[in-house]
Amino acid sequence: MKLVALRTMSALALTFALQGCGTSAPASVDGLRRVVGTDLIGARGATPEDQRKIDRTVVGVCAATVWTKAECERHGVRG
């Protein structure tokens, strides 16, 4: 579960990063930072604290309705 969440967040971050490679002017990342947060920085999933960081990130993404309700429930987030 930890590895799946980390891989999913990495894919999401890469997707957002690649969207900035178009011809439009650079945009602020403040909105993404508010949704995803900065908890994943340095988290490796090796400790209970790392898992809490991953969980907080998943909750933020689910709260912003980036993922569907079914996807969030698979991560254990209800809402």
mmCIF file of the N, C-alpha and C atoms, coordinates in Angstrom:
data_MODEL
# 
_entry.id   MODEL 
# 
loop_
_atom_site.group_PDB 
_atom_site.id 
_atom_site.type_symbol 
_atom_site.label_atom_id 
_atom_site.label_alt_id 
_atom_site.label_comp_id 
_atom_site.label_asym_id 
_atom_site.label_entity_id 
_atom_site.label_seq_id 
_atom_site.pdbx_PDB_ins_code 
_atom_site.Cartn_x 
_atom_site.Cartn_y 
_atom_site.Cartn_z 
_atom_site.occupancy 
_atom_site.B_iso_or_equiv 
_atom_site.pdbx_formal_charge 
_atom_site.auth_seq_id 
_atom_site.auth_comp_id 
_atom_site.auth_asym_id 
_atom_site.auth_atom_id 
_atom_site.pdbx_PDB_model_num 
ATOM 1   N N  . MET A 1 1  ? 0.833   -1.194 0.000   1.00 0.00 ? 1  MET A N  1 
ATOM 2   C CA . MET A 1 1  ? 0.000   0.000  0.000   1.00 0.00 ? 1  MET A CA 1 
ATOM 3   C C  . MET A 1 1  ? 0.870   1.247  0.000   1.00 0.00 ? 1  MET A C  1 
ATOM 4   N N  . LYS A 1 2  ? 1.938   1.252  0.801   1.00 0.00 ? 2  LYS A N  1 
ATOM 5   C CA . LYS A 1 2  ? 2.811   2.417  0.873   1.00 0.00 ? 2  LYS A CA 1 
ATOM 6   C C  . LYS A 1 2  ? 3.450   2.690  -0.487  1.00 0.00 ? 2  LYS A C  1 
ATOM 7   N N  . LEU A 1 3  ? 3.947   1.636  -1.095  1.00 0.00 ? 3  LEU A N  1 
ATOM 8   C CA . LEU A 1 3  ? 4.635   1.781  -2.369  1.00 0.00 ? 3  LEU A CA 1 
ATOM 9   C C  . LEU A 1 3  ? 3.666   2.235  -3.459  1.00 0.00 ? 3  LEU A C  1 
ATOM 10  N N  . VAL A 1 4  ? 2.458   1.717  -3.435  1.00 0.00 ? 4  VAL A N  1 
ATOM 11  C CA . VAL A 1 4  ? 1.452   2.110  -4.423  1.00 0.00 ? 4  VAL A CA 1 
ATOM 12  C C  . VAL A 1 4  ? 1.129   3.592  -4.278  1.00 0.00 ? 4  VAL A C  1 
ATOM 13  N N  . ALA A 1 5  ? 0.934   4.051  -3.052  1.00 0.00 ? 5  ALA A N  1 
ATOM 14  C CA . ALA A 1 5  ? 0.619   5.455  -2.821  1.00 0.00 ? 5  ALA A CA 1 
ATOM 15  C C  . ALA A 1 5  ? 1.783   6.348  -3.260  1.00 0.00 ? 5  ALA A C  1 
ATOM 16  N N  . LEU A 1 6  ? 2.990   5.938  -2.953  1.00 0.00 ? 6  LEU A N  1 
ATOM 17  C CA . LEU A 1 6  ? 4.164   6.733  -3.331  1.00 0.00 ? 6  LEU A CA 1 
ATOM 18  C C  . LEU A 1 6  ? 4.314   6.787  -4.849  1.00 0.00 ? 6  LEU A C  1 
ATOM 19  N N  . ARG A 1 7  ? 4.112   5.660  -5.510  1.00 0.00 ? 7  ARG A N  1 
ATOM 20  C CA . ARG A 1 7  ? 4.209   5.634  -6.974  1.00 0.00 ? 7  ARG A CA 1 
ATOM 21  C C  . ARG A 1 7  ? 3.108   6.484  -7.602  1.00 0.00 ? 7  ARG A C  1 
ATOM 22  N N  . THR A 1 8  ? 1.917   6.408  -7.040  1.00 0.00 ? 8  THR A N  1 
ATOM 23  C CA . THR A 1 8  ? 0.807   7.191  -7.572  1.00 0.00 ? 8  THR A CA 1 
ATOM 24  C C  . THR A 1 8  ? 1.092   8.680  -7.433  1.00 0.00 ? 8  THR A C  1 
ATOM 25  N N  . MET A 1 9  ? 1.592   9.094  -6.279  1.00 0.00 ? 9  MET A N  1 
ATOM 26  C CA . MET A 1 9  ? 1.897   10.506 -6.063  1.00 0.00 ? 9  MET A CA 1 
ATOM 27  C C  . MET A 1 9  ? 3.032   10.956 -6.978  1.00 0.00 ? 9  MET A C  1 
ATOM 28  N N  . SER A 1 10 ? 4.006   10.086 -7.210  1.00 0.00 ? 10 SER A N  1 
ATOM 29  C CA . SER A 1 10 ? 5.094   10.432 -8.119  1.00 0.00 ? 10 SER A CA 1 
ATOM 30  C C  . SER A 1 10 ? 4.566   10.629 -9.536  1.00 0.00 ? 10 SER A C  1 
ATOM 31  N N  . ALA A 1 11 ? 3.672   9.735  -9.961  1.00 0.00 ? 11 ALA A N  1 
ATOM 32  C CA . ALA A 1 11 ? 3.077   9.865  -11.297 1.00 0.00 ? 11 ALA A CA 1 
ATOM 33  C C  . ALA A 1 11 ? 2.259   11.144 -11.400 1.00 0.00 ? 11 ALA A C  1 
ATOM 34  N N  . LEU A 1 12 ? 1.526   11.469 -10.350 1.00 0.00 ? 12 LEU A N  1 
ATOM 35  C CA . LEU A 1 12 ? 0.725   12.688 -10.339 1.00 0.00 ? 12 LEU A CA 1 
ATOM 36  C C  . LEU A 1 12 ? 1.629   13.921 -10.431 1.00 0.00 ? 12 LEU A C  1 
ATOM 37  N N  . ALA A 1 13 ? 2.690   13.936 -9.658  1.00 0.00 ? 13 ALA A N  1 
ATOM 38  C CA . ALA A 1 13 ? 3.620   15.071 -9.680  1.00 0.00 ? 13 ALA A CA 1 
ATOM 39  C C  . ALA A 1 13 ? 4.269   15.207 -11.058 1.00 0.00 ? 13 ALA A C  1 
ATOM 40  N N  . LEU A 1 14 ? 4.641   14.072 -11.664 1.00 0.00 ? 14 LEU A N  1 
ATOM 41  C CA . LEU A 1 14 ? 5.242   14.105 -12.995 1.00 0.00 ? 14 LEU A CA 1 
ATOM 42  C C  . LEU A 1 14 ? 4.248   14.624 -14.026 1.00 0.00 ? 14 LEU A C  1 
ATOM 43  N N  . THR A 1 15 ? 3.005   14.208 -13.908 1.00 0.00 ? 15 THR A N  1 
ATOM 44  C CA . THR A 1 15 ? 1.970   14.689 -14.827 1.00 0.00 ? 15 THR A CA 1 
ATOM 45  C C  . THR A 1 15 ? 1.827   16.201 -14.745 1.00 0.00 ? 15 THR A C  1 
ATOM 46  N N  . PHE A 1 16 ? 1.763   16.722 -13.529 1.00 0.00 ? 16 PHE A N  1 
ATOM 47  C CA . PHE A 1 16 ? 1.651   18.168 -13.359 1.00 0.00 ? 16 PHE A CA 1 
ATOM 48  C C  . PHE A 1 16 ? 2.901   18.878 -13.871 1.00 0.00 ? 16 PHE A C  1 
ATOM 49  N N  . ALA A 1 17 ? 4.051   18.289 -13.658 1.00 0.00 ? 17 ALA A N  1 
ATOM 50  C CA . ALA A 1 17 ? 5.291   18.908 -14.106 1.00 0.00 ? 17 ALA A CA 1 
ATOM 51  C C  . ALA A 1 17 ? 5.360   18.965 -15.630 1.00 0.00 ? 17 ALA A C  1 
ATOM 52  N N  . LEU A 1 18 ? 4.927   17.892 -16.281 1.00 0.00 ? 18 LEU A N  1 
ATOM 53  C CA . LEU A 1 18 ? 4.989   17.849 -17.742 1.00 0.00 ? 18 LEU A CA 1 
ATOM 54  C C  . LEU A 1 18 ? 3.992   18.795 -18.390 1.00 0.00 ? 18 LEU A C  1 
ATOM 55  N N  . GLN A 1 19 ? 2.915   19.099 -17.689 1.00 0.00 ? 19 GLN A N  1 
ATOM 56  C CA . GLN A 1 19 ? 1.950   20.032 -18.248 1.00 0.00 ? 19 GLN A CA 1 
ATOM 57  C C  . GLN A 1 19 ? 2.540   21.434 -18.356 1.00 0.00 ? 19 GLN A C  1 
ATOM 58  N N  . GLY A 1 20 ? 3.571   21.700 -17.606 1.00 0.00 ? 20 GLY A N  1 
ATOM 59  C CA . GLY A 1 20 ? 4.224   22.999 -17.650 1.00 0.00 ? 20 GLY A CA 1 
ATOM 60  C C  . GLY A 1 20 ? 5.194   23.142 -18.814 1.00 0.00 ? 20 GLY A C  1 
ATOM 61  N N  . CYS A 1 21 ? 5.336   22.122 -19.636 1.00 0.00 ? 21 CYS A N  1 
ATOM 62  C CA . CYS A 1 21 ? 6.294   22.148 -20.748 1.00 0.00 ? 21 CYS A CA 1 
ATOM 63  C C  . CYS A 1 21 ? 5.689   22.674 -22.047 1.00 0.00 ? 21 CYS A C  1 
ATOM 64  N N  . GLY A 1 22 ? 4.519   23.233 -21.995 1.00 0.00 ? 22 GLY A N  1 
ATOM 65  C CA . GLY A 1 22 ? 3.875   23.754 -23.197 1.00 0.00 ? 22 GLY A CA 1 
ATOM 66  C C  . GLY A 1 22 ? 4.409   25.122 -23.561 1.00 0.00 ? 22 GLY A C  1 
ATOM 67  N N  . THR A 1 23 ? 3.619   25.864 -24.319 1.00 0.00 ? 23 THR A N  1 
ATOM 68  C CA . THR A 1 23 ? 4.059   27.179 -24.776 1.00 0.00 ? 23 THR A CA 1 
ATOM 69  C C  . THR A 1 23 ? 3.541   28.306 -23.900 1.00 0.00 ? 23 THR A C  1 
ATOM 70  N N  . SER A 1 24 ? 2.721   27.988 -22.922 1.00 0.00 ? 24 SER A N  1 
ATOM 71  C CA . SER A 1 24 ? 2.197   29.032 -22.052 1.00 0.00 ? 24 SER A CA 1 
ATOM 72  C C  . SER A 1 24 ? 3.241   29.448 -21.022 1.00 0.00 ? 24 SER A C  1 
ATOM 73  N N  . ALA A 1 25 ? 3.005   30.597 -20.443 1.00 0.00 ? 25 ALA A N  1 
ATOM 74  C CA . ALA A 1 25 ? 3.932   31.116 -19.431 1.00 0.00 ? 25 ALA A CA 1 
ATOM 75  C C  . ALA A 1 25 ? 3.907   30.232 -18.192 1.00 0.00 ? 25 ALA A C  1 
ATOM 76  N N  . PRO A 1 26 ? 4.995   30.209 -17.443 1.00 0.00 ? 26 PRO A N  1 
ATOM 77  C CA . PRO A 1 26 ? 5.020   29.410 -16.214 1.00 0.00 ? 26 PRO A CA 1 
ATOM 78  C C  . PRO A 1 26 ? 3.918   29.853 -15.260 1.00 0.00 ? 26 PRO A C  1 
ATOM 79  N N  . ALA A 1 27 ? 3.317   28.905 -14.598 1.00 0.00 ? 27 ALA A N  1 
ATOM 80  C CA . ALA A 1 27 ? 2.244   29.188 -13.652 1.00 0.00 ? 27 ALA A CA 1 
ATOM 81  C C  . ALA A 1 27 ? 2.747   28.982 -12.230 1.00 0.00 ? 27 ALA A C  1 
ATOM 82  N N  . SER A 1 28 ? 2.041   29.518 -11.303 1.00 0.00 ? 28 SER A N  1 
ATOM 83  C CA . SER A 1 28 ? 2.387   29.343 -9.898  1.00 0.00 ? 28 SER A CA 1 
ATOM 84  C C  . SER A 1 28 ? 2.060   27.927 -9.463  1.00 0.00 ? 28 SER A C  1 
ATOM 85  N N  . VAL A 1 29 ? 2.875   27.370 -8.618  1.00 0.00 ? 29 VAL A N  1 
ATOM 86  C CA . VAL A 1 29 ? 2.628   26.018 -8.111  1.00 0.00 ? 29 VAL A CA 1 
ATOM 87  C C  . VAL A 1 29 ? 1.960   26.062 -6.740  1.00 0.00 ? 29 VAL A C  1 
ATOM 88  N N  . ASP A 1 30 ? 1.550   27.243 -6.314  1.00 0.00 ? 30 ASP A N  1 
ATOM 89  C CA . ASP A 1 30 ? 0.943   27.368 -4.987  1.00 0.00 ? 30 ASP A CA 1 
ATOM 90  C C  . ASP A 1 30 ? -0.301  26.502 -4.838  1.00 0.00 ? 30 ASP A C  1 
ATOM 91  N N  . GLY A 1 31 ? -1.128  26.434 -5.875  1.00 0.00 ? 31 GLY A N  1 
ATOM 92  C CA . GLY A 1 31 ? -2.343  25.617 -5.805  1.00 0.00 ? 31 GLY A CA 1 
ATOM 93  C C  . GLY A 1 31 ? -2.012  24.151 -5.629  1.00 0.00 ? 31 GLY A C  1 
ATOM 94  N N  . LEU A 1 32 ? -1.057  23.664 -6.397  1.00 0.00 ? 32 LEU A N  1 
ATOM 95  C CA . LEU A 1 32 ? -0.632  22.265 -6.269  1.00 0.00 ? 32 LEU A CA 1 
ATOM 96  C C  . LEU A 1 32 ? -0.027  22.014 -4.896  1.00 0.00 ? 32 LEU A C  1 
ATOM 97  N N  . ARG A 1 33 ? 0.757   22.941 -4.406  1.00 0.00 ? 33 ARG A N  1 
ATOM 98  C CA . ARG A 1 33 ? 1.373   22.800 -3.091  1.00 0.00 ? 33 ARG A CA 1 
ATOM 99  C C  . ARG A 1 33 ? 0.305   22.718 -1.992  1.00 0.00 ? 33 ARG A C  1 
ATOM 100 N N  . ARG A 1 34 ? -0.777  23.518 -2.148  1.00 0.00 ? 34 ARG A N  1 
ATOM 101 C CA . ARG A 1 34 ? -1.849  23.477 -1.151  1.00 0.00 ? 34 ARG A CA 1 
ATOM 102 C C  . ARG A 1 34 ? -2.578  22.139 -1.175  1.00 0.00 ? 34 ARG A C  1 
ATOM 103 N N  . VAL A 1 35 ? -2.755  21.560 -2.364  1.00 0.00 ? 35 VAL A N  1 
ATOM 104 C CA . VAL A 1 35 ? -3.468  20.286 -2.478  1.00 0.00 ? 35 VAL A CA 1 
ATOM 105 C C  . VAL A 1 35 ? -2.592  19.123 -2.045  1.00 0.00 ? 35 VAL A C  1 
ATOM 106 N N  . VAL A 1 36 ? -1.420  19.023 -2.631  1.00 0.00 ? 36 VAL A N  1 
ATOM 107 C CA . VAL A 1 36 ? -0.541  17.881 -2.366  1.00 0.00 ? 36 VAL A CA 1 
ATOM 108 C C  . VAL A 1 36 ? 0.248   18.069 -1.088  1.00 0.00 ? 36 VAL A C  1 
ATOM 109 N N  . GLY A 1 37 ? 0.630   19.273 -0.777  1.00 0.00 ? 37 GLY A N  1 
ATOM 110 C CA . GLY A 1 37 ? 1.423   19.533 0.421   1.00 0.00 ? 37 GLY A CA 1 
ATOM 111 C C  . GLY A 1 37 ? 2.890   19.230 0.191   1.00 0.00 ? 37 GLY A C  1 
ATOM 112 N N  . THR A 1 38 ? 3.641   19.282 1.264   1.00 0.00 ? 38 THR A N  1 
ATOM 113 C CA . THR A 1 38 ? 5.079   19.016 1.178   1.00 0.00 ? 38 THR A CA 1 
ATOM 114 C C  . THR A 1 38 ? 5.480   17.853 2.068   1.00 0.00 ? 38 THR A C  1 
ATOM 115 N N  . ASP A 1 39 ? 4.505   17.097 2.534   1.00 0.00 ? 39 ASP A N  1 
ATOM 116 C CA . ASP A 1 39 ? 4.798   15.996 3.445   1.00 0.00 ? 39 ASP A CA 1 
ATOM 117 C C  . ASP A 1 39 ? 5.651   14.899 2.819   1.00 0.00 ? 39 ASP A C  1 
ATOM 118 N N  . LEU A 1 40 ? 5.547   14.703 1.512   1.00 0.00 ? 40 LEU A N  1 
ATOM 119 C CA . LEU A 1 40 ? 6.283   13.606 0.877   1.00 0.00 ? 40 LEU A CA 1 
ATOM 120 C C  . LEU A 1 40 ? 7.781   13.853 0.789   1.00 0.00 ? 40 LEU A C  1 
ATOM 121 N N  . ILE A 1 41 ? 8.198   15.088 0.965   1.00 0.00 ? 41 ILE A N  1 
ATOM 122 C CA . ILE A 1 41 ? 9.629   15.382 0.880   1.00 0.00 ? 41 ILE A CA 1 
ATOM 123 C C  . ILE A 1 41 ? 10.369  14.573 1.938   1.00 0.00 ? 41 ILE A C  1 
ATOM 124 N N  . GLY A 1 42 ? 11.248  13.719 1.488   1.00 0.00 ? 42 GLY A N  1 
ATOM 125 C CA . GLY A 1 42 ? 12.053  12.900 2.387   1.00 0.00 ? 42 GLY A CA 1 
ATOM 126 C C  . GLY A 1 42 ? 11.371  11.634 2.889   1.00 0.00 ? 42 GLY A C  1 
ATOM 127 N N  . ALA A 1 43 ? 10.082  11.442 2.611   1.00 0.00 ? 43 ALA A N  1 
ATOM 128 C CA . ALA A 1 43 ? 9.389   10.240 3.066   1.00 0.00 ? 43 ALA A CA 1 
ATOM 129 C C  . ALA A 1 43 ? 9.770   9.062  2.183   1.00 0.00 ? 43 ALA A C  1 
ATOM 130 N N  . ARG A 1 44 ? 10.114  7.946  2.832   1.00 0.00 ? 44 ARG A N  1 
ATOM 131 C CA . ARG A 1 44 ? 10.495  6.755  2.092   1.00 0.00 ? 44 ARG A CA 1 
ATOM 132 C C  . ARG A 1 44 ? 9.580   5.576  2.384   1.00 0.00 ? 44 ARG A C  1 
ATOM 133 N N  . GLY A 1 45 ? 8.642   5.755  3.297   1.00 0.00 ? 45 GLY A N  1 
ATOM 134 C CA . GLY A 1 45 ? 7.731   4.667  3.640   1.00 0.00 ? 45 GLY A CA 1 
ATOM 135 C C  . GLY A 1 45 ? 8.346   3.642  4.568   1.00 0.00 ? 45 GLY A C  1 
ATOM 136 N N  . ALA A 1 46 ? 9.499   3.962  5.149   1.00 0.00 ? 46 ALA A N  1 
ATOM 137 C CA . ALA A 1 46 ? 10.215  2.997  5.975   1.00 0.00 ? 46 ALA A CA 1 
ATOM 138 C C  . ALA A 1 46 ? 9.828   3.064  7.452   1.00 0.00 ? 46 ALA A C  1 
ATOM 139 N N  . THR A 1 47 ? 9.196   4.133  7.862   1.00 0.00 ? 47 THR A N  1 
ATOM 140 C CA . THR A 1 47 ? 8.854   4.305  9.270   1.00 0.00 ? 47 THR A CA 1 
ATOM 141 C C  . THR A 1 47 ? 7.368   4.662  9.400   1.00 0.00 ? 47 THR A C  1 
ATOM 142 N N  . PRO A 1 48 ? 6.813   4.517  10.591  1.00 0.00 ? 48 PRO A N  1 
ATOM 143 C CA . PRO A 1 48 ? 5.426   4.943  10.789  1.00 0.00 ? 48 PRO A CA 1 
ATOM 144 C C  . PRO A 1 48 ? 5.223   6.434  10.471  1.00 0.00 ? 48 PRO A C  1 
ATOM 145 N N  . GLU A 1 49 ? 6.194   7.275  10.770  1.00 0.00 ? 49 GLU A N  1 
ATOM 146 C CA . GLU A 1 49 ? 6.083   8.707  10.456  1.00 0.00 ? 49 GLU A CA 1 
ATOM 147 C C  . GLU A 1 49 ? 6.045   8.923  8.941   1.00 0.00 ? 49 GLU A C  1 
ATOM 148 N N  . ASP A 1 50 ? 6.860   8.171  8.211   1.00 0.00 ? 50 ASP A N  1 
ATOM 149 C CA . ASP A 1 50 ? 6.822   8.259  6.749   1.00 0.00 ? 50 ASP A CA 1 
ATOM 150 C C  . ASP A 1 50 ? 5.442   7.872  6.227   1.00 0.00 ? 50 ASP A C  1 
ATOM 151 N N  . GLN A 1 51 ? 4.867   6.827  6.786   1.00 0.00 ? 51 GLN A N  1 
ATOM 152 C CA . GLN A 1 51 ? 3.540   6.398  6.343   1.00 0.00 ? 51 GLN A CA 1 
ATOM 153 C C  . GLN A 1 51 ? 2.500   7.469  6.641   1.00 0.00 ? 51 GLN A C  1 
ATOM 154 N N  . ARG A 1 52 ? 2.612   8.150  7.785   1.00 0.00 ? 52 ARG A N  1 
ATOM 155 C CA . ARG A 1 52 ? 1.684   9.231  8.098   1.00 0.00 ? 52 ARG A CA 1 
ATOM 156 C C  . ARG A 1 52 ? 1.817   10.366 7.070   1.00 0.00 ? 52 ARG A C  1 
ATOM 157 N N  . LYS A 1 53 ? 3.054   10.653 6.652   1.00 0.00 ? 53 LYS A N  1 
ATOM 158 C CA . LYS A 1 53 ? 3.273   11.679 5.635   1.00 0.00 ? 53 LYS A CA 1 
ATOM 159 C C  . LYS A 1 53 ? 2.600   11.296 4.328   1.00 0.00 ? 53 LYS A C  1 
ATOM 160 N N  . ILE A 1 54 ? 2.743   10.049 3.928   1.00 0.00 ? 54 ILE A N  1 
ATOM 161 C CA . ILE A 1 54 ? 2.108   9.562  2.705   1.00 0.00 ? 54 ILE A CA 1 
ATOM 162 C C  . ILE A 1 54 ? 0.592   9.630  2.841   1.00 0.00 ? 54 ILE A C  1 
ATOM 163 N N  . ASP A 1 55 ? 0.077   9.207  3.978   1.00 0.00 ? 55 ASP A N  1 
ATOM 164 C CA . ASP A 1 55 ? -1.369  9.229  4.215   1.00 0.00 ? 55 ASP A CA 1 
ATOM 165 C C  . ASP A 1 55 ? -1.926  10.649 4.151   1.00 0.00 ? 55 ASP A C  1 
ATOM 166 N N  . ARG A 1 56 ? -1.200  11.620 4.741   1.00 0.00 ? 56 ARG A N  1 
ATOM 167 C CA . ARG A 1 56 ? -1.663  13.013 4.707   1.00 0.00 ? 56 ARG A CA 1 
ATOM 168 C C  . ARG A 1 56 ? -1.726  13.528 3.270   1.00 0.00 ? 56 ARG A C  1 
ATOM 169 N N  . THR A 1 57 ? -0.771  13.116 2.453   1.00 0.00 ? 57 THR A N  1 
ATOM 170 C CA . THR A 1 57 ? -0.762  13.535 1.059   1.00 0.00 ? 57 THR A CA 1 
ATOM 171 C C  . THR A 1 57 ? -1.949  12.942 0.315   1.00 0.00 ? 57 THR A C  1 
ATOM 172 N N  . VAL A 1 58 ? -2.226  11.661 0.536   1.00 0.00 ? 58 VAL A N  1 
ATOM 173 C CA . VAL A 1 58 ? -3.356  11.001 -0.124  1.00 0.00 ? 58 VAL A CA 1 
ATOM 174 C C  . VAL A 1 58 ? -4.665  11.669 0.290   1.00 0.00 ? 58 VAL A C  1 
ATOM 175 N N  . VAL A 1 59 ? -4.794  12.010 1.554   1.00 0.00 ? 59 VAL A N  1 
ATOM 176 C CA . VAL A 1 59 ? -6.010  12.683 2.031   1.00 0.00 ? 59 VAL A CA 1 
ATOM 177 C C  . VAL A 1 59 ? -6.192  14.022 1.318   1.00 0.00 ? 59 VAL A C  1 
ATOM 178 N N  . GLY A 1 60 ? -5.111  14.766 1.131   1.00 0.00 ? 60 GLY A N  1 
ATOM 179 C CA . GLY A 1 60 ? -5.202  16.055 0.439   1.00 0.00 ? 60 GLY A CA 1 
ATOM 180 C C  . GLY A 1 60 ? -5.644  15.902 -1.001  1.00 0.00 ? 60 GLY A C  1 
ATOM 181 N N  . VAL A 1 61 ? -5.104  14.902 -1.683  1.00 0.00 ? 61 VAL A N  1 
ATOM 182 C CA . VAL A 1 61 ? -5.470  14.670 -3.074  1.00 0.00 ? 61 VAL A CA 1 
ATOM 183 C C  . VAL A 1 61 ? -6.932  14.237 -3.166  1.00 0.00 ? 61 VAL A C  1 
ATOM 184 N N  . CYS A 1 62 ? -7.372  13.412 -2.245  1.00 0.00 ? 62 CYS A N  1 
ATOM 185 C CA . CYS A 1 62 ? -8.775  12.982 -2.236  1.00 0.00 ? 62 CYS A CA 1 
ATOM 186 C C  . CYS A 1 62 ? -9.699  14.150 -1.905  1.00 0.00 ? 62 CYS A C  1 
ATOM 187 N N  . ALA A 1 63 ? -9.303  14.995 -0.973  1.00 0.00 ? 63 ALA A N  1 
ATOM 188 C CA . ALA A 1 63 ? -10.137 16.139 -0.599  1.00 0.00 ? 63 ALA A CA 1 
ATOM 189 C C  . ALA A 1 63 ? -10.299 17.110 -1.764  1.00 0.00 ? 63 ALA A C  1 
ATOM 190 N N  . ALA A 1 64 ? -9.300  17.195 -2.610  1.00 0.00 ? 64 ALA A N  1 
ATOM 191 C CA . ALA A 1 64 ? -9.364  18.085 -3.765  1.00 0.00 ? 64 ALA A CA 1 
ATOM 192 C C  . ALA A 1 64 ? -10.075 17.431 -4.949  1.00 0.00 ? 64 ALA A C  1 
ATOM 193 N N  . THR A 1 65 ? -10.577 16.240 -4.747  1.00 0.00 ? 65 THR A N  1 
ATOM 194 C CA . THR A 1 65 ? -11.275 15.441 -5.766  1.00 0.00 ? 65 THR A CA 1 
ATOM 195 C C  . THR A 1 65 ? -10.449 15.244 -7.032  1.00 0.00 ? 65 THR A C  1 
ATOM 196 N N  . VAL A 1 66 ? -9.138  15.090 -6.841  1.00 0.00 ? 66 VAL A N  1 
ATOM 197 C CA . VAL A 1 66 ? -8.266  14.743 -7.957  1.00 0.00 ? 66 VAL A CA 1 
ATOM 198 C C  . VAL A 1 66 ? -8.524  13.284 -8.332  1.00 0.00 ? 66 VAL A C  1 
ATOM 199 N N  . TRP A 1 67 ? -8.704  12.441 -7.321  1.00 0.00 ? 67 TRP A N  1 
ATOM 200 C CA . TRP A 1 67 ? -9.035  11.035 -7.540  1.00 0.00 ? 67 TRP A CA 1 
ATOM 201 C C  . TRP A 1 67 ? -10.528 10.848 -7.341  1.00 0.00 ? 67 TRP A C  1 
ATOM 202 N N  . THR A 1 68 ? -11.070 9.788  -7.915  1.00 0.00 ? 68 THR A N  1 
ATOM 203 C CA . THR A 1 68 ? -12.488 9.486  -7.732  1.00 0.00 ? 68 THR A CA 1 
ATOM 204 C C  . THR A 1 68 ? -12.721 8.949  -6.331  1.00 0.00 ? 68 THR A C  1 
ATOM 205 N N  . LYS A 1 69 ? -13.983 8.903  -5.936  1.00 0.00 ? 69 LYS A N  1 
ATOM 206 C CA . LYS A 1 69 ? -14.336 8.374  -4.622  1.00 0.00 ? 69 LYS A CA 1 
ATOM 207 C C  . LYS A 1 69 ? -13.868 6.932  -4.474  1.00 0.00 ? 69 LYS A C  1 
ATOM 208 N N  . ALA A 1 70 ? -14.028 6.128  -5.516  1.00 0.00 ? 70 ALA A N  1 
ATOM 209 C CA . ALA A 1 70 ? -13.603 4.722  -5.472  1.00 0.00 ? 70 ALA A CA 1 
ATOM 210 C C  . ALA A 1 70 ? -12.090 4.611  -5.295  1.00 0.00 ? 70 ALA A C  1 
ATOM 211 N N  . GLU A 1 71 ? -11.336 5.467  -5.982  1.00 0.00 ? 71 GLU A N  1 
ATOM 212 C CA . GLU A 1 71 ? -9.877  5.438  -5.845  1.00 0.00 ? 71 GLU A CA 1 
ATOM 213 C C  . GLU A 1 71 ? -9.462  5.810  -4.422  1.00 0.00 ? 71 GLU A C  1 
ATOM 214 N N  . CYS A 1 72 ? -10.118 6.805  -3.857  1.00 0.00 ? 72 CYS A N  1 
ATOM 215 C CA . CYS A 1 72 ? -9.796  7.220  -2.500  1.00 0.00 ? 72 CYS A CA 1 
ATOM 216 C C  . CYS A 1 72 ? -10.129 6.123  -1.500  1.00 0.00 ? 72 CYS A C  1 
ATOM 217 N N  . GLU A 1 73 ? -11.255 5.445  -1.715  1.00 0.00 ? 73 GLU A N  1 
ATOM 218 C CA . GLU A 1 73 ? -11.618 4.350  -0.814  1.00 0.00 ? 73 GLU A CA 1 
ATOM 219 C C  . GLU A 1 73 ? -10.613 3.216  -0.876  1.00 0.00 ? 73 GLU A C  1 
ATOM 220 N N  . ARG A 1 74 ? -10.016 2.976  -2.054  1.00 0.00 ? 74 ARG A N  1 
ATOM 221 C CA . ARG A 1 74 ? -8.987  1.947  -2.152  1.00 0.00 ? 74 ARG A CA 1 
ATOM 222 C C  . ARG A 1 74 ? -7.753  2.317  -1.321  1.00 0.00 ? 74 ARG A C  1 
ATOM 223 N N  . HIS A 1 75 ? -7.547  3.616  -1.116  1.00 0.00 ? 75 HIS A N  1 
ATOM 224 C CA . HIS A 1 75 ? -6.434  4.076  -0.282  1.00 0.00 ? 75 HIS A CA 1 
ATOM 225 C C  . HIS A 1 75 ? -6.846  4.199  1.179   1.00 0.00 ? 75 HIS A C  1 
ATOM 226 N N  . GLY A 1 76 ? -8.090  3.843  1.485   1.00 0.00 ? 76 GLY A N  1 
ATOM 227 C CA . GLY A 1 76 ? -8.549  3.889  2.853   1.00 0.00 ? 76 GLY A CA 1 
ATOM 228 C C  . GLY A 1 76 ? -9.091  5.245  3.277   1.00 0.00 ? 76 GLY A C  1 
ATOM 229 N N  . VAL A 1 77 ? -9.290  6.141  2.319   1.00 0.00 ? 77 VAL A N  1 
ATOM 230 C CA . VAL A 1 77 ? -9.815  7.466  2.631   1.00 0.00 ? 77 VAL A CA 1 
ATOM 231 C C  . VAL A 1 77 ? -11.298 7.464  2.314   1.00 0.00 ? 77 VAL A C  1 
ATOM 232 N N  . ARG A 1 78 ? -12.106 7.800  3.290   1.00 0.00 ? 78 ARG A N  1 
ATOM 233 C CA . ARG A 1 78 ? -13.554 7.841  3.092   1.00 0.00 ? 78 ARG A CA 1 
ATOM 234 C C  . ARG A 1 78 ? -13.973 9.307  3.022   1.00 0.00 ? 78 ARG A C  1 
ATOM 235 N N  . GLY A 1 79 ? -14.956 9.593  2.224   1.00 0.00 ? 79 GLY A N  1 
ATOM 236 C CA . GLY A 1 79 ? -15.374 10.979 2.214   1.00 0.00 ? 79 GLY A CA 1 
ATOM 237 C C  . GLY A 1 79 ? -16.310 11.224 1.138   1.00 0.00 ? 79 GLY A C  1 
# 
